[in-house]
């Protein structure tokens, strides 16, 4: 849709909007396709850990690359999350604050690729991303001026999700002083 409306290829849109306009480093593809010194993806299945070299057969089909084929540094992904938090707190930045609210809270429960709800009487939103070999999560609580990101180089297999969920709840419980609540 973006290519049709803009008349530009996806790769050019990524470069123009995220790299040129926002100053964020973005690579289309796995990080280790730039250099073997960059993070390698892993898939955990039970007790088996599979490592994915740059030339591995598993690749995202080109059609869904925008949904999970971007690599960013930890610092730049944190800046991307902060941009969303600032937008939700009323700051117009790359897009309008109203657009951020629509993306994050336009529909109850799950808006435009973003989950949302209420936690500790405050509205929150969050987005996850994984192609199975890496995993990334951002949680934003605009009323508390709080956001965090988690990034791993192991995908969303059944073994890694409990760890991500545990870390998420641990961070939230500590920040909102709910450490004593065992049910969330």
N, C-alpha and C positions, 0 to 999 in steps of 0.2 A: 504494500500500500504506500509506504513512504517513497519507494522508488518511483512509483507511478505519479504521485502528487508532486514530488520535487523535480523529477526528471534526472535525478542522480542515482548512481549505483550505491548500494548499501555501504560498501567499503569507503567511498568518498564521503557519504553522510557521516559515518563514524569519525573519519579524520576531521571533517569540517566542524562538527558539533562538539565532539569530546576533546579532540587533541588541539585543533587550532583555536576554537572559541573558548574552551574551558581550561586548556593547558594540562589535560590529563593524558598520561601515556596509556595507550590502548593498543593491544596486539590482537589481531584476528587469528585465532588458532591457539594451540597449547603453548604455554610459556617455553617448554623445552624445544619447540620448533625454531625458536630464535637462537638458542644456545643450549648445549647439554648441561651447562651450569645452572640453568633456570629450573624451577620446580617441575618435577615429574608427577603425573597423575597416577593414582592407585585406585583399584577397586577391591574392596574387602568383602569376601563372601564366606561366611562362617569363619574358619580359621585360615583360609587361603587369602593371600594378598597378591594381587596381580599388578605389576608395574607396566606403565604404558610409555614406551619410547616414542620419539617423534614420528617414526615410520610405521607405527603399529597399524594394523588393519582397521581398528575401530576409529571411526571419524564421524562427526556429526554430518548428516546430509546437508548440502549447501542451503536447502530450503529452510532449515531450522537453525542455521548458524547464528542468526541474531538472538535466538532464545538461549544460547549457552556456549557460544564459541568465541567469546571475548576474554582476553586476559588483561588484568590490570595489576599494578603493584599494590601492595597492602596500603601504602600511603595514599595513592590516588583513589583507591576504592573508598577509603575513609573520607577523602574530600568529596567524592560523589555522594556518599551518604549524608555528609554535613550539608551539602547543597540542598538535598531533599528536606532535611530538618529545618534549615533556615527558611525554605519556601513554606513549609507547614507552619512556621512561626510568624508568617506574615511578610517575609522579605521576597520581593520580586527579584529573581536573579536570572538564570538562563531562560526560565519560563515564569509565568506569573504565579503568584501565591495561590490564586484561585485554581489554576491548572494543577498545582501540586495537591491541593485539597481534593480535587476531582479524581486524580489518579489514585490517591491513597484512601479516600473516604467516600467516593462517589456512589458506592453501593455498600450496603451493610454486609459485613462478613468477608467479602472478597471483591475488591474493586478491580481496576485495570492491572491485573497481575500482582496485586498487593493484598495480602491478608490484613484484616483490621478487626479491632474489638476494644474491650475495656478491661483494664488490669489495674488493680489498686485504685479504682474509681477514676482512672485517667485513660483517655483514648490512646491507643497505640496502633501502629501499622508495622508491617514487616514484609520483606521479600527475600526469597531463597533462590539460589541458582545452582544448578548442577547438570553436568552432562554425564554423570556417573563416575567421573575420574577426579573431579575436584568438587568442593562444596563451599558455598558462600551464603551467609545470612546477614541481613541488616534488620535491626529492630529500632523503631523510632517512637518516642513518647514526647510529642511536641509540647504539651502542657508542662512537662518537667524539664524542658530543654535538654533532653537526654537521648542519645542514640549510641549504639555500638554495632560492630561488625565482627563476624567470626569467619575465618577462611581456613580451609584445610586442603591438603592435596590427596585426600581420599574421598571418594564419591559418596553418594547417598545410599549405599547398600544397607542392608538390614543391620549390619554391625556398627555403622558409623552414626546413624540417626539418633540412637539413644544417647550417645556422647554429646552430640550437638544440642539436643533438647535439654540434657542435664546442665551443660554449660550455660545455655540460655537462661534457664530457670535460676541457676546459681547467681548469675550476674544480676538478674532482675530482683531476686530476693534480697541480695546485699544492698543494692542501690535504693530500693524502696523500704528497707528495714523490715522485710517480711521473712527473715531467715528462719523464724520459728514455725512457719506454715509448711506442713509436710505435704499438703494436697495440691500445691501449685508452686 
